[in-house]
Amino acid sequence: MWRLCESAHTVLTDEGGVILSERTGRWAYLTPTASAAVMLLLASTSQEEAAGQYAERYGIGVGPAAADVRTVAEALAAQGLAHDGQAPARTRRRWWGWRS
């Protein structure tokens, strides 16, 4: 199951979106279609399911839809913002969570 990392914070709309990396302090800006792909990935149990919904939403074939969804998923994983759920999410203690 694809998911965003714990340190990633999102604002997603049909008009586009952004993801803030708490680790780097950088924003990843998303196009409307990339934002839709992320929303579908988060709501689906697999990339294939997300690609099917993406294809239906945009009226394109499943092959191109799967390529689009995979590209978004891989790009966000490469930036350290998401993972496929097979590797445990990196946990990091935040300064405000430390106990004396």
Secondary structure as the mmCIF struct_conf table of DSSP 4:
data_model
#
loop_
_struct_conf.conf_type_id
_struct_conf.id
_struct_conf.beg_label_comp_id
_struct_conf.beg_label_asym_id
_struct_conf.beg_label_seq_id
_struct_conf.end_label_comp_id
_struct_conf.end_label_asym_id
_struct_conf.end_label_seq_id
STRN STRN1 ARG A 3 LEU A 4
TURN_TY1_P TURN_TY1_P1 GLU A 6 SER A 7
STRN STRN2 ALA A 8 THR A 13
TURN_TY1_P TURN_TY1_P2 ASP A 14 GLU A 15
STRN STRN3 GLY A 16 SER A 21
TURN_TY1_P TURN_TY1_P3 GLU A 22 THR A 24
STRN STRN4 TRP A 27 LEU A 30
HELX_RH_AL_P HELX_RH_AL_P1 PRO A 32 ALA A 43
BEND BEND1 SER A 44 SER A 46
HELX_RH_AL_P HELX_RH_AL_P2 GLN A 47 TYR A 58
TURN_TY1_P TURN_TY1_P4 GLY A 59 GLY A 59
HELX_RH_AL_P HELX_RH_AL_P3 VAL A 62 ALA A 78
TURN_TY1_P TURN_TY1_P5 GLN A 79 GLY A 80
BEND BEND2 LEU A 81 LEU A 81
STRN STRN5 ALA A 82 HIS A 83
BEND BEND3 GLY A 85 ALA A 87
HELX_LH_PP_P HELX_LH_PP_P1 PRO A 88 ARG A 90
HELX_RH_3T_P HELX_RH_3T_P1 TRP A 95 GLY A 97
#
